[in-house]
Amino acid sequence: MSNVEEQKKTPVGKIIGCGCLALLVIAILGGTGIFFGVTKMLKSNAPYNDAIAAVESNPAAVAALGEPIKPGLFPSGSISINNGEGEVDFQIPVSGPKGKGSIHVRGEKPAGAPAWVYDTRELKVEGQPEPIPLGK
């Protein structure tokens, strides 16, 4: 940009440019906050903790992944709880010294029930054709 063009910029143009940048930064921070809030919510619920415990105590899963088994940072899927009943359907990436995989959990919590009931709880290990059942 030449000196003549720089001199033609008005303070209003600079303010508009800064305002657009500020809105972009706010949008990025807000999106990041929502993402990490949802991730934290998924990790703090019983289905997530039940699934991690099931993998860590399953001999076939331990043989496939090795120990220690570590959950990945970003589970994906959904969990919904309303008036004591709920539904869950998500995947949790996991890894160990011998391999990587993903836990798939799907189930529900009937109203008034003390615990979740899972219709799917399995570990899909990379390179293995069949998932390892983790119990229901």
TORMARMAR-738827 format. One record per residue (C-alpha): x, z, y; residue number from 0. Coordinates in Angstrom, 1 decimal. Layout:
xx;zz;yy;num
X;Z;Y;NUM
...
end
This chain:
xx;zz;yy;num
0.0;0.0;0.0;0
1.4;-0.9;3.4;1
1.8;1.5;6.3;2
-1.0;-0.4;8.2;3
-3.5;0.2;5.3;4
-2.5;3.9;5.1;5
-3.2;4.3;8.8;6
-6.7;2.7;8.4;7
-7.9;5.4;6.0;8
-10.2;7.8;7.6;9
-10.6;11.5;6.8;10
-14.0;10.7;5.3;11
-12.5;8.4;2.8;12
-10.0;11.1;1.7;13
-12.8;13.7;1.4;14
-14.9;11.3;-0.8;15
-11.9;10.7;-3.0;16
-11.2;14.4;-3.4;17
-14.9;15.1;-4.1;18
-14.9;12.5;-6.9;19
-11.8;14.1;-8.4;20
-13.3;17.5;-8.2;21
-16.5;16.4;-9.9;22
-14.5;14.8;-12.7;23
-12.5;18.0;-13.2;24
-15.7;20.1;-13.2;25
-17.3;17.8;-15.8;26
-14.2;18.0;-18.1;27
-14.0;21.8;-17.9;28
-17.7;22.1;-18.5;29
-17.6;19.8;-21.5;30
-14.6;21.7;-22.9;31
-16.4;25.0;-22.4;32
-19.5;23.9;-24.2;33
-17.4;22.5;-27.1;34
-15.5;25.7;-27.6;35
-18.6;27.8;-27.2;36
-20.4;25.9;-30.0;37
-17.3;26.1;-32.2;38
-17.1;29.8;-31.7;39
-20.8;30.2;-32.5;40
-20.4;28.3;-35.8;41
-17.4;30.4;-36.8;42
-19.1;33.7;-36.0;43
-22.1;33.2;-38.4;44
-22.5;34.3;-42.0;45
-22.7;30.8;-43.5;46
-19.2;30.0;-42.1;47
-17.7;33.3;-43.3;48
-19.5;33.0;-46.7;49
-18.0;29.5;-47.2;50
-14.4;30.6;-46.3;51
-14.7;33.6;-48.6;52
-16.1;31.3;-51.4;53
-13.2;28.9;-51.1;54
-10.6;31.7;-51.0;55
-12.0;33.3;-54.1;56
-12.6;30.1;-56.2;57
-9.7;29.5;-58.7;58
-10.3;25.7;-58.7;59
-10.1;25.6;-54.9;60
-7.0;27.7;-54.8;61
-5.4;25.5;-57.5;62
-6.2;22.4;-55.5;63
-5.2;23.6;-52.0;64
-2.7;26.4;-52.7;65
-2.5;29.7;-50.9;66
-3.0;30.6;-48.1;67
-6.1;28.5;-47.4;68
-6.6;28.0;-43.7;69
-9.7;26.9;-42.0;70
-9.4;24.0;-39.5;71
-10.0;24.5;-35.8;72
-13.1;22.3;-35.5;73
-16.0;22.7;-37.8;74
-18.7;20.2;-37.3;75
-22.5;20.2;-37.9;76
-25.3;22.5;-37.0;77
-26.7;25.9;-37.4;78
-30.1;27.0;-36.1;79
-31.5;30.5;-36.1;80
-34.9;31.3;-34.7;81
-36.9;34.6;-35.2;82
-34.9;35.6;-38.2;83
-35.0;32.3;-40.1;84
-32.6;29.5;-39.9;85
-31.0;26.3;-41.2;86
-27.4;25.3;-41.6;87
-25.6;22.0;-42.4;88
-22.0;21.8;-41.5;89
-18.5;20.9;-42.6;90
-15.4;23.1;-42.3;91
-12.0;21.4;-42.6;92
-9.5;23.5;-44.7;93
-6.0;23.1;-45.8;94
-3.3;24.8;-47.9;95
0.3;24.1;-49.0;96
-0.9;21.7;-51.7;97
-3.6;19.7;-49.9;98
-6.5;19.3;-47.5;99
-10.2;19.2;-47.9;100
-13.6;20.0;-46.3;101
-16.2;22.5;-47.2;102
-19.8;21.3;-47.0;103
-22.5;23.9;-46.5;104
-26.2;23.3;-46.4;105
-28.9;26.0;-46.7;106
-31.5;28.1;-45.1;107
-32.4;31.7;-44.3;108
-36.1;32.3;-44.9;109
-37.9;34.6;-42.6;110
-37.4;38.2;-43.6;111
-34.7;37.4;-46.2;112
-31.6;39.5;-46.0;113
-29.2;36.6;-46.8;114
-28.8;32.9;-46.6;115
-29.7;30.7;-49.5;116
-27.4;27.7;-50.0;117
-28.5;24.5;-51.7;118
-25.0;22.9;-51.2;119
-21.7;24.7;-50.9;120
-18.8;22.6;-52.2;121
-15.2;21.7;-51.4;122
-14.3;18.1;-51.2;123
-10.5;17.8;-51.7;124
-8.7;14.7;-50.4;125
-7.6;12.6;-53.4;126
-10.0;14.1;-55.9;127
-13.2;12.2;-56.8;128
-15.4;15.1;-57.5;129
-16.2;18.1;-55.2;130
-15.5;21.6;-56.4;131
-18.7;23.7;-56.5;132
-18.5;27.0;-54.6;133
-21.7;28.6;-55.9;134
-24.9;29.0;-54.1;135
end
